[in-house]
């Protein structure tokens, strides 16, 4: 949980700090490297948090809430399916 909280904080801060300076290709490259590369590798939750926040701040609160609910529900379902399939495979082997 700590990594997700730290990653969310970092991507939020970087989106503002680097967003104001995204007028050059070097700044865009740095933003992509740090936000997508470094933080994406650190935790994908940071990108999820930023996308949800930007939707809500952009006036799409219901869309943001739906995105959050669907993402959580589908990720839980995918984890359950993965566990079920792996458990079935181990049982048969």
C-alpha positions as protocol buffer text, in pm:
chain_id: "A"
residue {
  index: 1
  type: UNK
  ca { x: 0 y: 0 z: 0 }
}
residue {
  index: 2
  type: UNK
  ca { x: 290 y: 233 z: 75 }
}
residue {
  index: 3
  type: UNK
  ca { x: 423 y: 203 z: -279 }
}
residue {
  index: 4
  type: UNK
  ca { x: 80 y: 285 z: -425 }
}
residue {
  index: 5
  type: UNK
  ca { x: 41 y: 588 z: -199 }
}
residue {
  index: 6
  type: UNK
  ca { x: 391 y: 715 z: -272 }
}
residue {
  index: 7
  type: UNK
  ca { x: 352 y: 651 z: -646 }
}
residue {
  index: 8
  type: UNK
  ca { x: 16 y: 832 z: -654 }
}
residue {
  index: 9
  type: UNK
  ca { x: 163 y: 1129 z: -474 }
}
residue {
  index: 10
  type: UNK
  ca { x: 466 y: 1137 z: -704 }
}
residue {
  index: 11
  type: UNK
  ca { x: 270 y: 1110 z: -1030 }
}
residue {
  index: 12
  type: UNK
  ca { x: 28 y: 1379 z: -915 }
}
residue {
  index: 13
  type: UNK
  ca { x: 312 y: 1612 z: -827 }
}
residue {
  index: 14
  type: UNK
  ca { x: 505 y: 1539 z: -1147 }
}
residue {
  index: 15
  type: UNK
  ca { x: 197 y: 1588 z: -1364 }
}
residue {
  index: 16
  type: UNK
  ca { x: 174 y: 1942 z: -1235 }
}
residue {
  index: 17
  type: UNK
  ca { x: 546 y: 2020 z: -1212 }
}
residue {
  index: 18
  type: UNK
  ca { x: 633 y: 1879 z: -1553 }
}
residue {
  index: 19
  type: UNK
  ca { x: 303 y: 1969 z: -1719 }
}
residue {
  index: 20
  type: UNK
  ca { x: 382 y: 2339 z: -1696 }
}
residue {
  index: 21
  type: UNK
  ca { x: 714 y: 2279 z: -1873 }
}
residue {
  index: 22
  type: UNK
  ca { x: 591 y: 2042 z: -2145 }
}
residue {
  index: 23
  type: UNK
  ca { x: 652 y: 2290 z: -2425 }
}
residue {
  index: 24
  type: UNK
  ca { x: 967 y: 2123 z: -2555 }
}
residue {
  index: 25
  type: UNK
  ca { x: 1037 y: 1773 z: -2676 }
}
residue {
  index: 26
  type: UNK
  ca { x: 1300 y: 1730 z: -2402 }
}
residue {
  index: 27
  type: UNK
  ca { x: 1042 y: 1817 z: -2135 }
}
residue {
  index: 28
  type: UNK
  ca { x: 793 y: 1576 z: -2289 }
}
residue {
  index: 29
  type: UNK
  ca { x: 1056 y: 1303 z: -2301 }
}
residue {
  index: 30
  type: UNK
  ca { x: 1141 y: 1364 z: -1934 }
}
residue {
  index: 31
  type: UNK
  ca { x: 772 y: 1355 z: -1839 }
}
residue {
  index: 32
  type: UNK
  ca { x: 716 y: 1027 z: -2025 }
}
residue {
  index: 33
  type: UNK
  ca { x: 1032 y: 875 z: -1877 }
}
residue {
  index: 34
  type: UNK
  ca { x: 949 y: 969 z: -1518 }
}
residue {
  index: 35
  type: UNK
  ca { x: 571 y: 927 z: -1518 }
}
residue {
  index: 36
  type: UNK
  ca { x: 525 y: 634 z: -1752 }
}
residue {
  index: 37
  type: UNK
  ca { x: 860 y: 463 z: -1721 }
}
residue {
  index: 38
  type: UNK
  ca { x: 979 y: 507 z: -1364 }
}
residue {
  index: 39
  type: UNK
  ca { x: 645 y: 542 z: -1184 }
}
residue {
  index: 40
  type: UNK
  ca { x: 473 y: 299 z: -1420 }
}
residue {
  index: 41
  type: UNK
  ca { x: 734 y: 44 z: -1325 }
}
residue {
  index: 42
  type: UNK
  ca { x: 705 y: 139 z: -959 }
}
residue {
  index: 43
  type: UNK
  ca { x: 327 y: 110 z: -943 }
}
residue {
  index: 44
  type: UNK
  ca { x: 53 y: 119 z: -1202 }
}
residue {
  index: 45
  type: UNK
  ca { x: -178 y: 244 z: -930 }
}
residue {
  index: 46
  type: UNK
  ca { x: -27 y: 591 z: -968 }
}
residue {
  index: 47
  type: UNK
  ca { x: -147 y: 615 z: -1330 }
}
residue {
  index: 48
  type: UNK
  ca { x: -490 y: 485 z: -1228 }
}
residue {
  index: 49
  type: UNK
  ca { x: -513 y: 748 z: -953 }
}
residue {
  index: 50
  type: UNK
  ca { x: -411 y: 1031 z: -1185 }
}
residue {
  index: 51
  type: UNK
  ca { x: -653 y: 927 z: -1462 }
}
residue {
  index: 52
  type: UNK
  ca { x: -939 y: 905 z: -1211 }
}
residue {
  index: 53
  type: UNK
  ca { x: -853 y: 1242 z: -1059 }
}
residue {
  index: 54
  type: UNK
  ca { x: -822 y: 1416 z: -1396 }
}
residue {
  index: 55
  type: UNK
  ca { x: -1160 y: 1281 z: -1506 }
}
residue {
  index: 56
  type: UNK
  ca { x: -1322 y: 1408 z: -1186 }
}
residue {
  index: 57
  type: UNK
  ca { x: -1149 y: 1746 z: -1205 }
}
residue {
  index: 58
  type: UNK
  ca { x: -1248 y: 1774 z: -1570 }
}
residue {
  index: 59
  type: UNK
  ca { x: -1616 y: 1767 z: -1479 }
}
residue {
  index: 60
  type: UNK
  ca { x: -1673 y: 1397 z: -1537 }
}
residue {
  index: 61
  type: UNK
  ca { x: -1725 y: 1288 z: -1176 }
}
residue {
  index: 62
  type: UNK
  ca { x: -1968 y: 1009 z: -1267 }
}
residue {
  index: 63
  type: UNK
  ca { x: -1738 y: 882 z: -1539 }
}
residue {
  index: 64
  type: UNK
  ca { x: -1450 y: 889 z: -1292 }
}
residue {
  index: 65
  type: UNK
  ca { x: -1653 y: 698 z: -1033 }
}
residue {
  index: 66
  type: UNK
  ca { x: -1754 y: 441 z: -1296 }
}
residue {
  index: 67
  type: UNK
  ca { x: -1393 y: 404 z: -1407 }
}
residue {
  index: 68
  type: UNK
  ca { x: -1280 y: 347 z: -1048 }
}
residue {
  index: 69
  type: UNK
  ca { x: -1557 y: 98 z: -972 }
}
residue {
  index: 70
  type: UNK
  ca { x: -1512 y: -93 z: -1298 }
}
residue {
  index: 71
  type: UNK
  ca { x: -1134 y: -107 z: -1263 }
}
residue {
  index: 72
  type: UNK
  ca { x: -1149 y: -239 z: -908 }
}
residue {
  index: 73
  type: UNK
  ca { x: -1427 y: -487 z: -984 }
}
residue {
  index: 74
  type: UNK
  ca { x: -1263 y: -617 z: -1301 }
}
residue {
  index: 75
  type: UNK
  ca { x: -919 y: -645 z: -1140 }
}
residue {
  index: 76
  type: UNK
  ca { x: -1068 y: -842 z: -851 }
}
residue {
  index: 77
  type: UNK
  ca { x: -1254 y: -1063 z: -1098 }
}
residue {
  index: 78
  type: UNK
  ca { x: -937 y: -1116 z: -1305 }
}
residue {
  index: 79
  type: UNK
  ca { x: -742 y: -1209 z: -991 }
}
residue {
  index: 80
  type: UNK
  ca { x: -1016 y: -1453 z: -889 }
}
residue {
  index: 81
  type: UNK
  ca { x: -1025 y: -1610 z: -1237 }
}
residue {
  index: 82
  type: UNK
  ca { x: -647 y: -1639 z: -1243 }
}
residue {
  index: 83
  type: UNK
  ca { x: -643 y: -1807 z: -903 }
}
residue {
  index: 84
  type: UNK
  ca { x: -926 y: -2039 z: -1003 }
}
residue {
  index: 85
  type: UNK
  ca { x: -759 y: -2142 z: -1330 }
}
residue {
  index: 86
  type: UNK
  ca { x: -420 y: -2190 z: -1166 }
}
residue {
  index: 87
  type: UNK
  ca { x: -581 y: -2391 z: -885 }
}
residue {
  index: 88
  type: UNK
  ca { x: -763 y: -2612 z: -1137 }
}
residue {
  index: 89
  type: UNK
  ca { x: -442 y: -2663 z: -1336 }
}
residue {
  index: 90
  type: UNK
  ca { x: -247 y: -2763 z: -1023 }
}
residue {
  index: 91
  type: UNK
  ca { x: -522 y: -3002 z: -914 }
}
residue {
  index: 92
  type: UNK
  ca { x: -522 y: -3177 z: -1253 }
}
residue {
  index: 93
  type: UNK
  ca { x: -143 y: -3205 z: -1271 }
}
